[in-house]
Amino acid sequence: MSNTREPLLVPANDPKDHHLKKCSSDTGANYSLDRQRSTGKPPQPELPPVANLAILTPQRAAMILLIYIAVGLLCFIYVKHGFEGERTVNIVDALYFCAVTMTTVGYGDLVPHTSTAKLFTCAFVFLGFGLIGLIIGNAANYFVEKQQRLLEKALEEQQQLEQSGEARITSVQHKVLVAAGLVVIVLGAGIGILMGVEGLGFVDSFYCVCVTVTTLGYGDRAFRTEGGRICAVFWILASTACVAQFMLYLAELITEERQHAIAKWVLSRKVTISDVEAADIDKDGRLSAPEFVIYKLMELGKIQDADVKAILDDFREQDADQSGSITISDVTS
């Protein structure tokens, strides 16, 4: 098997590509560094209006949640006679039903038995799934963006660690520990509520807490008293949120560790002859700084061949005078 690597980028036939590559990168790098020093943060691109609307801020999430619970509360009270099971006070049962439905716990201790109540429950369930899907979608966007930032941070931290030799304790590790602590607290609170208010034993309380926070909700153990359900409304929402947050941070930590391993490998690996052949875009037998940066970014998995080609095509399109550089006259023309 040949050790020669396939070229990462197929050289374009445009003779201006050579000029593009040979343009000094020092000016651009110094400008970026100066801008970062002045603001304390690297420059971030502005999001388009549609992307800004898609972001689920905590304020928007809270508003949607309140509207969802309010609608569910009113509908439950309107069809209160269509539900069967252990009942307490209407408003308490309504809030309790909303909580166990929205979090998909579904104990089964309070269920619809009329057609109207069942139709309401179907609509309420699907709306709840839509709300959860919206939250998960934003969590996924957060995770993808965080993964990109973690890789950049991993490169910087790896360089600092090589210089200082100190052990690495990241903010993600701190967040995992804090989230784990919160999970322990909500588990303890749930056990306390079930033992103190519902009168269950420790094992049954622990069992009920576990099947609740994992949204299994078998239904053989649940909150059946008025006081227990009042506490359950807040506890179920808080506990399921804490567990979900812990799982998100745990996944983030695993990703961070992987990114650090990749960064360490990339930064410690020496360039070989096959690397030069693969990364040499214009085939002049040497690597310029832009070629080297592109090659390393590809090794890190941050960009693909198609990404670079698309960017070069965009550059050529915006280079109105075809000079090999974008000038003020190109922008204003």
C-alpha positions as CSV (number, residue, x, y, z in Angstrom):
1,M,0.0,0.0,0.0
2,S,1.4,3.4,-1.0
3,N,2.1,5.9,1.8
4,T,1.4,8.8,-0.5
5,R,-1.8,10.6,0.5
6,E,-4.5,11.8,-1.8
7,P,-4.5,15.5,-2.2
8,L,-6.9,17.2,0.2
9,L,-7.7,19.8,-2.3
10,V,-7.8,19.5,-6.1
11,P,-5.9,22.5,-7.4
12,A,-8.1,24.8,-9.5
13,N,-7.0,25.8,-13.0
14,D,-7.6,29.5,-12.3
15,P,-4.1,31.1,-12.4
16,K,-5.3,33.7,-9.9
17,D,-5.4,30.9,-7.2
18,H,-1.7,31.1,-7.1
19,H,-1.9,34.8,-6.4
20,L,-4.6,34.2,-3.8
21,K,-2.4,31.8,-1.9
22,K,0.6,34.0,-2.1
23,C,-1.1,37.0,-0.7
24,S,0.4,37.8,2.6
25,S,-1.5,36.3,5.5
26,D,0.3,38.3,8.1
27,T,-1.9,41.4,7.7
28,G,-5.1,39.4,8.1
29,A,-3.8,37.5,11.1
30,N,-2.5,40.7,12.8
31,Y,-5.9,42.4,12.1
32,S,-7.8,39.5,13.7
33,L,-5.5,39.4,16.7
34,D,-5.7,43.1,17.2
35,R,-9.4,43.0,17.0
36,Q,-9.5,40.1,19.5
37,R,-7.2,41.9,21.9
38,S,-9.3,45.1,21.8
39,T,-12.6,43.3,22.6
40,G,-11.3,40.4,24.7
41,K,-13.1,38.0,22.5
42,P,-12.7,36.7,18.9
43,P,-15.0,38.5,16.4
44,Q,-18.3,36.6,16.0
45,P,-20.4,36.8,12.8
46,E,-23.8,38.2,13.1
47,L,-26.7,35.8,12.8
48,P,-29.3,36.4,10.1
49,P,-32.8,37.6,11.3
50,V,-34.3,34.1,10.7
51,A,-31.6,32.5,12.8
52,N,-32.2,34.9,15.6
53,L,-35.9,34.1,15.6
54,A,-35.1,30.4,15.9
55,I,-33.1,30.8,19.1
56,L,-35.1,29.7,22.1
57,T,-34.1,32.1,24.9
58,P,-34.9,31.3,28.5
59,Q,-37.5,34.1,28.4
60,R,-39.2,32.7,25.4
61,A,-39.1,29.2,26.8
62,A,-40.6,30.4,30.1
63,M,-43.4,32.3,28.3
64,I,-44.2,29.2,26.1
65,L,-44.2,27.0,29.1
66,L,-46.6,29.3,31.1
67,I,-49.0,29.5,28.1
68,Y,-48.9,25.8,27.7
69,I,-49.7,25.1,31.4
70,A,-52.4,27.8,31.4
71,V,-54.2,26.4,28.4
72,G,-53.9,22.9,29.9
73,L,-55.2,24.1,33.2
74,L,-58.3,25.8,31.7
75,C,-59.1,22.8,29.4
76,F,-58.7,20.3,32.3
77,I,-61.1,22.3,34.5
78,Y,-63.5,22.6,31.6
79,V,-63.6,18.8,31.1
80,K,-62.9,17.8,34.7
81,H,-65.7,15.3,34.8
82,G,-64.1,13.4,31.9
83,F,-61.2,12.2,34.0
84,E,-61.1,9.3,36.4
85,G,-58.7,8.2,39.1
86,E,-57.7,9.5,42.5
87,R,-58.9,13.1,42.7
88,T,-58.1,15.9,45.1
89,V,-58.7,19.6,44.3
90,N,-59.5,20.5,40.7
91,I,-56.8,23.1,40.2
92,V,-54.2,20.9,41.9
93,D,-55.2,17.9,39.8
94,A,-55.1,20.0,36.7
95,L,-51.6,21.3,37.4
96,Y,-50.5,17.8,38.4
97,F,-51.9,16.3,35.1
98,C,-50.1,19.0,33.1
99,A,-46.8,18.3,34.8
100,V,-46.9,14.5,34.4
101,T,-48.1,14.9,30.8
102,M,-45.6,17.5,29.7
103,T,-42.6,15.6,31.1
104,T,-43.9,12.4,29.6
105,V,-43.9,10.7,33.1
106,G,-47.5,9.6,32.7
107,Y,-48.2,7.8,36.0
108,G,-51.6,6.7,34.9
109,D,-53.2,7.6,38.2
110,L,-55.3,10.3,36.6
111,V,-56.6,9.5,33.1
112,P,-59.4,10.6,30.7
113,H,-62.4,8.3,30.1
114,T,-64.7,10.4,28.0
115,S,-64.3,11.2,24.3
116,T,-64.0,15.0,25.0
117,A,-61.3,14.4,27.7
118,K,-59.5,12.0,25.4
119,L,-59.4,14.4,22.5
120,F,-58.2,17.2,24.8
121,T,-55.5,14.9,26.1
122,C,-54.4,13.9,22.6
123,A,-54.1,17.6,21.6
124,F,-52.3,18.4,24.9
125,V,-49.9,15.6,24.4
126,F,-48.9,16.6,20.9
127,L,-48.5,20.2,21.9
128,G,-46.3,19.0,24.7
129,F,-44.2,16.9,22.3
130,G,-43.9,20.0,20.1
131,L,-42.7,22.0,23.0
132,I,-40.2,19.3,24.0
133,G,-39.1,19.0,20.3
134,L,-38.4,22.7,20.2
135,I,-36.4,22.6,23.4
136,I,-34.4,19.5,22.1
137,G,-33.8,21.2,18.8
138,N,-32.3,24.3,20.5
139,A,-30.3,22.0,22.8
140,A,-29.0,20.2,19.7
141,N,-28.0,23.6,18.1
142,Y,-26.3,24.5,21.4
143,F,-24.5,21.2,21.4
144,V,-23.2,21.6,17.9
145,E,-22.1,25.2,18.4
146,K,-20.5,24.2,21.7
147,Q,-18.6,21.4,20.0
148,Q,-17.0,23.8,17.6
149,R,-16.0,26.1,20.4
150,L,-14.7,23.2,22.5
151,L,-12.3,22.3,19.7
152,E,-11.0,25.8,19.4
153,K,-10.7,26.0,23.2
154,A,-9.0,22.6,23.3
155,L,-6.3,23.8,20.9
156,E,-5.6,26.8,23.1
157,E,-5.6,24.8,26.3
158,Q,-3.3,22.1,24.9
159,Q,-0.7,24.7,24.0
160,Q,-1.0,26.2,27.5
161,L,-0.7,22.8,29.2
162,E,2.4,21.9,27.2
163,Q,4.0,25.1,28.5
164,S,2.9,24.9,32.1
165,G,2.5,21.1,32.6
166,E,-0.5,21.7,35.0
167,A,-3.5,19.4,35.3
168,R,-6.5,20.5,33.3
169,I,-9.8,21.2,35.1
170,T,-12.3,22.6,32.6
171,S,-15.5,24.6,33.1
172,V,-17.4,21.7,31.6
173,Q,-16.2,19.4,34.4
174,H,-17.3,21.9,36.9
175,K,-20.7,22.1,35.2
176,V,-21.1,18.3,35.3
177,L,-20.2,18.3,39.0
178,V,-22.7,21.0,39.8
179,A,-25.4,19.4,37.7
180,A,-24.7,16.0,39.4
181,G,-25.0,17.8,42.8
182,L,-28.4,19.2,41.7
183,V,-29.6,15.8,40.6
184,V,-28.7,14.4,44.1
185,I,-30.5,17.3,45.7
186,V,-33.7,16.8,43.7
187,L,-33.6,13.1,44.3
188,G,-33.3,13.7,48.0
189,A,-36.1,16.2,47.9
190,G,-38.4,13.8,46.0
191,I,-37.7,11.0,48.5
192,G,-38.4,13.4,51.4
193,I,-41.7,14.5,49.8
194,L,-42.9,10.9,49.2
195,M,-41.9,9.8,52.7
196,G,-43.1,12.8,54.6
197,V,-46.3,13.7,52.6
198,E,-47.3,10.5,50.9
199,G,-46.2,8.2,53.7
200,L,-44.2,5.8,51.6
201,G,-41.2,3.9,52.8
202,F,-37.6,4.7,51.8
203,V,-37.4,2.0,49.1
204,D,-40.7,2.8,47.6
205,S,-39.9,6.5,47.6
206,F,-36.5,6.0,46.0
207,Y,-38.1,3.7,43.4
208,C,-40.8,6.3,42.6
209,V,-38.2,9.0,42.3
210,C,-36.1,7.0,39.9
211,V,-39.0,6.1,37.6
212,T,-40.1,9.7,37.7
213,V,-36.9,11.5,36.8
214,T,-36.2,9.0,34.0
215,T,-39.8,9.6,32.8
216,L,-40.7,5.9,33.0
217,G,-43.7,6.5,35.3
218,Y,-44.9,2.9,35.8
219,G,-47.8,4.2,37.9
220,D,-47.7,1.7,40.7
221,R,-46.2,4.5,42.9
222,A,-47.4,8.1,42.5
223,F,-48.5,11.2,44.3
224,R,-52.0,10.7,45.5
225,T,-52.6,13.4,48.2
226,E,-53.4,17.1,47.7
227,G,-50.2,18.2,49.4
228,G,-48.1,15.6,47.5
229,R,-49.4,16.7,44.2
230,I,-48.8,20.4,44.9
231,C,-45.2,19.5,45.7
232,A,-45.1,17.2,42.7
233,V,-46.0,19.9,40.2
234,F,-42.8,21.8,41.1
235,W,-40.6,18.8,41.8
236,I,-41.4,16.9,38.7
237,L,-40.6,19.9,36.4
238,A,-37.4,20.7,38.3
239,S,-36.2,17.1,38.6
240,T,-36.7,16.1,35.0
241,A,-35.0,19.4,33.9
242,C,-32.1,18.8,36.2
243,V,-31.6,15.3,34.9
244,A,-31.8,16.4,31.3
245,Q,-29.3,19.2,32.0
246,F,-26.9,16.7,33.6
247,M,-27.1,14.4,30.6
248,L,-26.4,17.3,28.3
249,Y,-23.4,18.4,30.3
250,L,-22.2,14.8,30.5
251,A,-22.4,14.5,26.7
252,E,-20.6,17.9,26.4
253,L,-17.8,16.6,28.7
254,I,-17.3,13.4,26.6
255,T,-17.1,15.6,23.5
256,E,-14.6,17.9,25.1
257,E,-12.4,15.0,26.1
258,R,-12.5,13.7,22.6
259,Q,-11.7,17.2,21.2
260,H,-8.7,17.5,23.5
261,A,-7.4,14.2,22.4
262,I,-7.8,15.3,18.7
263,A,-6.1,18.6,19.4
264,K,-3.2,16.9,21.2
265,W,-2.6,14.6,18.4
266,V,-2.8,17.3,15.7
267,L,-0.5,19.7,17.5
268,S,2.1,17.0,18.4
269,R,2.2,15.4,15.0
270,K,5.1,16.4,12.7
271,V,4.5,17.2,9.1
272,T,5.6,14.4,6.7
273,I,6.4,14.3,3.0
274,S,3.0,12.8,2.3
275,D,1.4,15.7,4.2
276,V,3.2,18.2,2.0
277,E,2.1,16.4,-1.1
278,A,-1.5,16.2,0.1
279,A,-1.8,19.8,1.3
280,D,0.2,21.5,-1.5
281,I,-2.7,23.1,-3.5
282,D,-0.6,24.6,-6.3
283,K,1.9,21.8,-6.4
284,D,5.0,24.0,-6.0
285,G,6.6,21.6,-3.6
286,R,6.2,23.7,-0.5
287,L,3.4,24.6,2.0
288,S,2.5,28.2,2.6
289,A,0.9,29.3,5.8
290,P,-2.7,29.3,4.3
291,E,-2.2,25.8,2.9
292,F,-0.9,24.6,6.2
293,V,-3.8,26.1,8.1
294,I,-6.3,24.6,5.7
295,Y,-4.6,21.2,6.0
296,K,-4.7,21.3,9.8
297,L,-8.3,22.4,9.9
298,M,-9.2,19.4,7.7
299,E,-7.3,17.1,10.0
300,L,-9.3,18.5,12.9
301,G,-12.5,17.8,10.9
302,K,-13.6,21.5,11.1
303,I,-13.7,21.9,7.3
304,Q,-14.1,19.8,4.3
305,D,-12.8,20.0,0.7
306,A,-16.2,21.2,-0.5
307,D,-16.2,24.0,2.2
308,V,-12.9,25.4,0.9
309,K,-14.0,25.2,-2.7
310,A,-17.3,27.0,-1.9
311,I,-15.4,29.7,-0.1
312,L,-13.0,30.1,-3.0
313,D,-15.9,30.4,-5.4
314,D,-17.5,33.0,-3.3
315,F,-14.2,34.9,-3.1
316,R,-13.8,34.9,-6.9
317,E,-17.4,36.1,-7.3
318,Q,-16.9,39.0,-4.9
319,D,-13.5,39.9,-6.5
320,A,-15.1,42.1,-9.1
321,D,-11.9,43.3,-10.8
322,Q,-10.4,39.8,-10.8
323,S,-7.2,41.1,-9.1
324,G,-6.9,38.2,-6.7
325,S,-7.9,40.3,-3.7
326,I,-11.1,42.0,-2.5
327,T,-10.6,45.7,-2.3
328,I,-12.9,48.6,-1.1
329,S,-13.7,49.2,-4.8
330,D,-14.9,45.6,-5.1
331,V,-17.2,46.0,-2.1
332,T,-18.6,49.4,-3.2
333,S,-19.1,48.5,-6.9
